[in-house]
Amino acid sequence: DSAEASHSVVFENIKSCSPDCLHMLLENISGLTVDADFTVELIPEINVAVVTFIKSIDTKDFVKKCSQHKRVKEYKMTARLLELTQTIKAENLPDNISGDYLTMYFESARSGGGPVSDVKHFREENSAIITFCDHKGNA
């Protein structure tokens, strides 16, 4: 078990809560502001939202607050820390992008990256699987 907690929290079963309602709920629970302090990525295909905190907070404590919050219970949503991983999938890549460019982009500290150990480029799908040397590189 890693001593380092994820900066992202997964909310499951979000279908009964509109995006605007979810934003307000998250702001109410965290005391933070959407876009300035955290981002929300909706993944409606799997009924999930991923909240990534820009501002440093205790995400374990935030998940605990969410599980006890009246509105979260009413909406039957659940919250859990997003697992730390060393591998990500990049999709909708331009046709002419090279594997070397992908490696350099994902190694860029400005992009939130870190040392890349492998890039599997799938040109026919316009996607790539990027594997980092450790989980810190894909924040």
Steps between C-alpha positions, in 0.01 A plus 500: 500500500647832391543772760434751222130556432355572159404859411190361326173367637258282303126557547289207388125486427479869401207467254242646739710814562532761222850636424413841651356333809812283533725808477303678776499188716877462467555867579275471808680193633856613423466876559692542172409638157456299180759589231715706740559227762382180330382367165217260424511255209167335428505151348129444434558170317589338831297730731813646661666836570867547583582797720864608491620747762734773384519639851667265746244343734470183706312291244452212745320738737297641208385148402400437863298826509328404174400156628335665802337790308119502492467598130759245382296233680173630352645476149636152585845606378825355626843662519841332504858598432611444141764230499851616418621349175809503285311467171260734320325495164511810280219515244399718204863563406579685176576271203853632455621484863817299560588266782801720583275804534266308731794392716632857527152643567424257781848546650448876515464631854286783359249238382503334843704212363805309608746241372336275239608137476291401195263634234282265295362704211183373327480720188189325363313593823667841543595394850800402709571322826761689701680324785684712753797390707287565812145619579607860574545574130134486407347745743 
